Amino acid sequence: MNYKTFRSHLGRAGLTNKDFADLVKLNSKSITNYAKDDHVPAHWAIVALLMGELAGNGLEFEHLLRKMEIEPNKVRGAAAKGRWGGSKQTDFPM
Protein backbone atom coordinates (compact mmCIF):
# COMPACT_ATOMS: atom_id res chain seq x y z
CA MET A 1 0.00 0.00 0.00
CA ASN A 2 1.31 3.46 -0.76
CA TYR A 3 1.62 6.07 1.96
CA LYS A 4 -1.20 8.28 0.63
CA THR A 5 -3.68 5.39 0.78
CA PHE A 6 -2.46 4.46 4.25
CA ARG A 7 -3.01 8.04 5.46
CA SER A 8 -6.45 8.00 3.86
CA HIS A 9 -7.44 4.95 5.91
CA LEU A 10 -6.08 6.55 9.08
CA GLY A 11 -8.04 9.71 8.28
CA ARG A 12 -11.22 7.71 7.82
CA ALA A 13 -10.55 6.17 11.24
CA GLY A 14 -10.10 9.68 12.67
CA LEU A 15 -6.44 9.06 13.51
CA THR A 16 -3.26 11.01 12.99
CA ASN A 17 0.09 9.27 12.53
CA LYS A 18 0.81 9.91 16.20
CA ASP A 19 -2.58 8.48 17.28
CA PHE A 20 -1.97 5.35 15.23
CA ALA A 21 1.56 4.96 16.57
CA ASP A 22 0.34 5.37 20.16
CA LEU A 23 -2.37 2.74 19.68
CA VAL A 24 -0.01 0.12 18.27
CA LYS A 25 3.00 1.13 20.45
CA LEU A 26 5.16 2.25 17.56
CA ASN A 27 7.46 5.23 17.28
CA SER A 28 5.58 7.91 15.31
CA LYS A 29 8.78 8.60 13.33
CA SER A 30 8.58 5.05 12.01
CA ILE A 31 5.23 5.90 10.43
CA THR A 32 6.45 9.09 8.78
CA ASN A 33 9.55 7.24 7.51
CA TYR A 34 7.24 5.17 5.30
CA ALA A 35 6.47 8.36 3.34
CA LYS A 36 10.06 8.45 2.06
CA ASP A 37 9.69 5.13 0.23
CA ASP A 38 5.96 5.66 -0.42
CA HIS A 39 5.41 2.13 0.85
CA VAL A 40 3.80 0.90 4.06
CA PRO A 41 4.49 -2.67 5.23
CA ALA A 42 1.56 -4.99 4.63
CA HIS A 43 0.82 -5.66 8.30
CA TRP A 44 0.41 -1.93 9.09
CA ALA A 45 -1.53 -1.38 5.86
CA ILE A 46 -4.00 -4.11 6.88
CA VAL A 47 -4.40 -2.62 10.36
CA ALA A 48 -5.04 0.88 8.93
CA LEU A 49 -7.53 -0.50 6.39
CA LEU A 50 -9.46 -2.37 9.09
CA MET A 51 -9.46 0.67 11.40
CA GLY A 52 -10.82 2.84 8.60
CA GLU A 53 -13.53 0.31 7.75
CA LEU A 54 -14.53 -0.14 11.40
CA ALA A 55 -14.78 3.61 11.98
CA GLY A 56 -16.58 4.07 8.65
CA ASN A 57 -19.23 1.64 9.83
CA GLY A 58 -19.58 3.33 13.21
CA LEU A 59 -17.73 0.64 15.17
CA GLU A 60 -15.45 1.61 18.05
CA PHE A 61 -12.01 0.02 18.11
CA GLU A 62 -9.66 2.30 20.04
CA HIS A 63 -10.75 1.12 23.48
CA LEU A 64 -9.95 -2.48 22.51
CA LEU A 65 -6.41 -1.61 21.48
CA ARG A 66 -5.85 0.52 24.56
CA LYS A 67 -6.84 -2.45 26.77
CA MET A 68 -4.32 -4.75 25.06
CA GLU A 69 -0.91 -5.16 26.61
CA ILE A 70 1.17 -4.46 23.53
CA GLU A 71 4.90 -4.46 24.15
CA PRO A 72 6.56 -1.53 22.38
CA ASN A 73 9.25 -2.28 19.81
CA LYS A 74 12.79 -1.91 21.05
CA VAL A 75 14.55 1.21 19.85
CA ARG A 76 16.90 0.34 17.01
CA GLY A 77 19.90 2.14 15.64
CA ALA A 78 21.17 3.51 18.92
CA ALA A 79 24.81 2.73 19.41
CA ALA A 80 26.44 1.70 22.64
CA LYS A 81 29.28 3.89 23.82
CA GLY A 82 32.38 3.17 21.79
CA ARG A 83 30.48 1.62 18.87
CA TRP A 84 29.24 3.08 15.60
CA GLY A 85 25.52 2.74 14.85
CA GLY A 86 25.07 -0.47 16.78
CA SER A 87 27.01 -2.55 14.24
CA LYS A 88 29.01 -5.61 15.30
CA GLN A 89 32.33 -3.87 15.73
CA THR A 90 34.98 -4.24 18.34
CA ASP A 91 35.00 -1.76 21.19
CA PHE A 92 36.94 1.46 20.74
CA PRO A 93 38.85 2.69 23.77
CA MET A 94 37.14 5.80 25.07
C-alpha positions in Angstrom: 0.0 0.0 0.0 1.3 3.5 -0.8 1.6 6.1 2.0 -1.2 8.3 0.6 -3.7 5.4 0.8 -2.5 4.5 4.3 -3.0 8.0 5.5 -6.4 8.0 3.9 -7.4 4.9 5.9 -6.1 6.5 9.1 -8.0 9.7 8.3 -11.2 7.7 7.8 -10.5 6.2 11.2 -10.1 9.7 12.7 -6.4 9.1 13.5 -3.3 11.0 13.0 0.1 9.3 12.5 0.8 9.9 16.2 -2.6 8.5 17.3 -2.0 5.3 15.2 1.6 5.0 16.6 0.3 5.4 20.2 -2.4 2.7 19.7 0.0 0.1 18.3 3.0 1.1 20.4 5.2 2.3 17.6 7.5 5.2 17.3 5.6 7.9 15.3 8.8 8.6 13.3 8.6 5.1 12.0 5.2 5.9 10.4 6.5 9.1 8.8 9.5 7.2 7.5 7.2 5.2 5.3 6.5 8.4 3.3 10.1 8.4 2.1 9.7 5.1 0.2 6.0 5.7 -0.4 5.4 2.1 0.9 3.8 0.9 4.1 4.5 -2.7 5.2 1.6 -5.0 4.6 0.8 -5.7 8.3 0.4 -1.9 9.1 -1.5 -1.4 5.9 -4.0 -4.1 6.9 -4.4 -2.6 10.4 -5.0 0.9 8.9 -7.5 -0.5 6.4 -9.5 -2.4 9.1 -9.5 0.7 11.4 -10.8 2.8 8.6 -13.5 0.3 7.8 -14.5 -0.1 11.4 -14.8 3.6 12.0 -16.6 4.1 8.6 -19.2 1.6 9.8 -19.6 3.3 13.2 -17.7 0.6 15.2 -15.5 1.6 18.1 -12.0 0.0 18.1 -9.7 2.3 20.0 -10.8 1.1 23.5 -9.9 -2.5 22.5 -6.4 -1.6 21.5 -5.9 0.5 24.6 -6.8 -2.5 26.8 -4.3 -4.7 25.1 -0.9 -5.2 26.6 1.2 -4.5 23.5 4.9 -4.5 24.1 6.6 -1.5 22.4 9.3 -2.3 19.8 12.8 -1.9 21.1 14.5 1.2 19.8 16.9 0.3 17.0 19.9 2.1 15.6 21.2 3.5 18.9 24.8 2.7 19.4 26.4 1.7 22.6 29.3 3.9 23.8 32.4 3.2 21.8 30.5 1.6 18.9 29.2 3.1 15.6 25.5 2.7 14.8 25.1 -0.5 16.8 27.0 -2.6 14.2 29.0 -5.6 15.3 32.3 -3.9 15.7 35.0 -4.2 18.3 35.0 -1.8 21.2 36.9 1.5 20.7 38.8 2.7 23.8 37.1 5.8 25.1 
